[in-house]
Amino acid sequence: MKFKVTIADLNKALEITSPAMPKKSTLPVLEHFKFNLSGSELKIIATDQDLTIMTFLNVESSEDGEVLVPGKRIADIVKALDGKMQANFTVNSNYEIKLTTQAGKYSMKGISPDEYLVLSELFESAKPDIEAIKNSSVVDQSKTPQALFKKDDIIRLADKTAYAVSRDEYRPAMTGVLMQFGGDKVNFVSTDSYRLVKATGKPNYGVYPDDLSVIIPVRTIEQLRKATDDVMVSFIKNEDNITHIRFDIGDSVIISRIIDEKFPPYESVLPRNNDMKAVLDKESMLTAVKRASIFANQSSHQIKLSFEDSKLTVIGEDEEIGLEGSETMECEFSGTPLRIGFNHRFLTEAINNIDNVEEGETKIIMTFSEPNRPALILPSPDSADLVMLLMPVRIS
């Protein structure tokens, strides 16, 4: 194998694929990138068996070939080199790798590509024909589900839900984001049992039945947050059961195993009768919570919100060591006086994810029923695109 490439281009390709490479593995072969050169197209692949990423890179080729390249070693040296440099990459019959640049010469030992995993979910699946989907006027529900999302839309859905995923490995269904198709819309839903987020979007084109739901691991969701192009979503089946989800993004492919668990029935916990409503200035609320949290108990992270008439008082206190801080701000509140407690970190994350930039608004809506019942946080009173639920904490 022989090719020439710009260091910046090679570094970018390695950064795209490296999230799929385990730092330590019981299979040392997985700690390598697979390089496959055919003509001027270099494929770079990394996998940890649950997440596989492949990207394509155009190079100046003089000899085709394949090799497994030590992952950390190649990534570290490429990152340390000047991106403007050209590099000559060569591999001999013993899989000895040489990287030559203006700065110097670097050698490392590769591995035969025959030792790599088969990755049938990658090589036996194909990128959907985007143009055929765009030009189709009839949705054929018998076809394998597939949908095209605009880059900004998929990033928004991933951004709004990733933070509320559970880190509890004993509740695997909650360690991912539910992707739920319904009619011409799709819901992304996440929960850790203390909070729940539902973000709704609309694919631009595709075939998506009403009854399709899969749970996508949060590691994969994190990759969608970095999408650099529109995203084509398709599914890979084994004996009629969906086992993997495929994302085609520009010159890259991400294939992820889905979480084969039943997601909690989230619709049943979304309150329907929150008859008390507060309209708050987003930035004023964030700064008040931030300052009050300095005085909150460092174990419970609890702050209290006291609503009465057109005033909100945000209180942080730690009775054990005699700390208390409070701020009062204007708000629009409809309902009987209410005093309710929240984990200030969860409340801050939820408020930060309210984004009304397009409308030029800085307001947030909070609705309540009782001090021990879930509150909703919304960007607008009739919001259907983003709904956040936050469980209160018992006021000490």
C-alpha positions, -999 to +999 in steps of 0.1 A: +000+000+000+013+034-009-004+068-009+002+105-003-021+126+018-023+160+035-018+157+073-049+179+080-071+156+059-058+124+075-062+139+110-098+149+102-106+113+090-090+098+121-110+121+144-142+111+127-136+074+132-117+073+165-149+075+188-157+039+177-123+026+188-120+013+224-092+026+245-087-009+259-102-041+246-100-078+252-095-080+214-063-060+207-072-060+170-100-035+178-074-010+190-064-005+154-078+014+124-085-006+093-071+012+062-084+000+029-070+017-002-086+011-036-077+036-064-078+071-049-103+062-022-090+054+013-115+038+037-107+042+074-127+020+098-129+017+136-152-004+157-158-016+192-185-041+180-214-019+192-204+012+173-187+012+139-176+043+120-162+044+084-151+074+065-138+079+030-108+100+021-094+109-014-056+104-016-029+103-042-025+065-046+002+045-062-005+010-048-037-005-034-038-025-002-051-031+033-036-029+068-045-025+104-028+005+119-021+010+156-049+035+166-034+056+194+001+057+178-011+069+143-036+094+159-010+109+182+017+114+156-007+128+130-022+152+155+013+164+165+024+171+129+018+204+110-015+200+092-001+217+061+024+190+055+022+162+029+027+127+042+038+095+023+022+064+038+037+030+028+032-005+039+053-035+029+044-072+027+052-077+064+028-049+074+056-026+084+042+010+082+063+040+074+050+076+075+073+101+059+069+139+061+091+170+058+096+168+096+108+132+097+102+095+093+080+074+116+077+036+117+053+013+133+042-023+131+008-030+115-013-062+115-028-083+087-063-071+078-074-108+078-074-106+116-101-079+117-138-085+124-161-094+095-185-064+102-213-078+081-237-051+093-214-026+075-204-043+043-238-061+037-258-029+041-258+000+016-264+037+015-301+044+005-307+061-028-314+096-016-325+109-050-349+081-055-365+088-021-367+125-028-384+119-062-408+093-049-444+106-046-457+074-030-446+061+005-442+023+002-446+010+037-433-025+026-398-011+021-371-010+048-377+022+068-354+051+059-355+088+064-334+119+054-329+146+081-315+180+075-282+185+095-296+212+118-327+191+126-309+159+136-283+180+157-312+197+175-329+164+183-297+149+196-287+180+215-320+183+233-321+147+246-285+136+252-281+153+285-311+135+302-299+099+294-294+077+324-259+065+333-272+036+353-260+004+336-287-016+355-314+003+336-302-003+300-334+010+284-327+044+298-290+045+287-301+055+252-325+078+234-358+065+220-363+072+183-400+069+177-416+075+143-452+085+141-469+096+109-447+123+094-429+131+126-403+116+148-398+119+186-365+117+204-371+108+240-347+104+270-351+100+307-331+091+338-363+088+359-357+123+375-363+141+343-376+134+308-372+152+275-393+147+243-380+166+212-401+163+180-388+168+145-398+160+110-377+141+084-375+158+050-380+126+030-384+089+037-404+058+045-413+057+081-441+036+095-462+046+126-450+017+147-413+020+145-393+027+177-357+019+185-334+029+214-301+044+202-271+043+226-260+077+239-225+072+224-242+072+190-263+102+198-231+121+207-219+114+171-251+128+157-245+160+176-213+165+155-230+159+121-214+179+093-239+171+066-275+159+061-282+125+077-297+095+060-311+070+085-318+034+076-321+001+095-304-032+094-324-064+101-316-099+111-344-124+107-369-096+104-357-079+136-340-046+136-305-050+152-286-020+140-293+016+128-272+031+100-264+068+095-249+081+063-234+115+068-215+130+038-184+107+033-189+089+066-210+059+078-220+053+114-235+019+123-248+014+158-262-016+176-296-007+190-305-013+227-328-043+226-349-033+256-384-018+262-384+019+268-405+031+297-441+042+288-432+079+289-465+092+277-482+081+309-460+102+331-464+135+311-488+156+332-521+166+316-536+188+343-508+213+353-531+242+358-506+266+374-483+284+349-453+307+353-437+328+325-401+336+333-372+355+317-347+328+308-315+347+316-328+362+348-339+327+359-305+311+351-286+338+370-309+336+400-306+298+402-268+300+397-264+324+426-288+306+449-272+272+442-240+285+459-258+283+492-275+250+485-266+217+503-238+201+484-253+166+488-289+173+478-283+202+454-317+214+463-331+249+457-366+261+464-389+281+441-416+301+458-443+316+435-468+342+447-487+367+426-462+382+402-430+373+421-407+343+422-382+338+450-353+314+444-339+301+476-307+281+483-299+270+519-279+245+539-293+244+574-265+221+586-239+248+582-262+279+584-261+290+547-289+308+529-292+329+498-323+341+480-333+363+451-367+376+440-376+383+404-406+394+385-427+368+367-462+361+353-478+335+375-513+321+375-523+299+403-524+296+441-491+303+460-467+275+454-434+264+470-415+236+452-380+222+453-357+210+425-322+197+420-306+229+407-283+211+383-312+194+366-332+227+365-303+246+350-297+220+323-334+221+313-335+259+311-303+260+291-319+237+265-348+261+259-340+279+227-363+304+211-337+322+190-358+321+158-387+339+176-363+363+193-378+353+227-360+348+260-390+335+279-396+301+294-428+285+306-431+263+337-463+245+346-472+228+379-501+210+397-488+202+432-454+206+450-449+168+448-460+163+412-439+167+380-433+201+365-431+208+328-407+233+312-416+246+277-404+272+252-440+283+247-475+276+261-485+254+232-451+238+225-452+204+207-416+204+195-399+203+229-413+192+263-392+187+294-404+171+326-387+176+359-394+157+391-395+179+422-375+170+453-390+169+488-384+202+505-363+197+536 
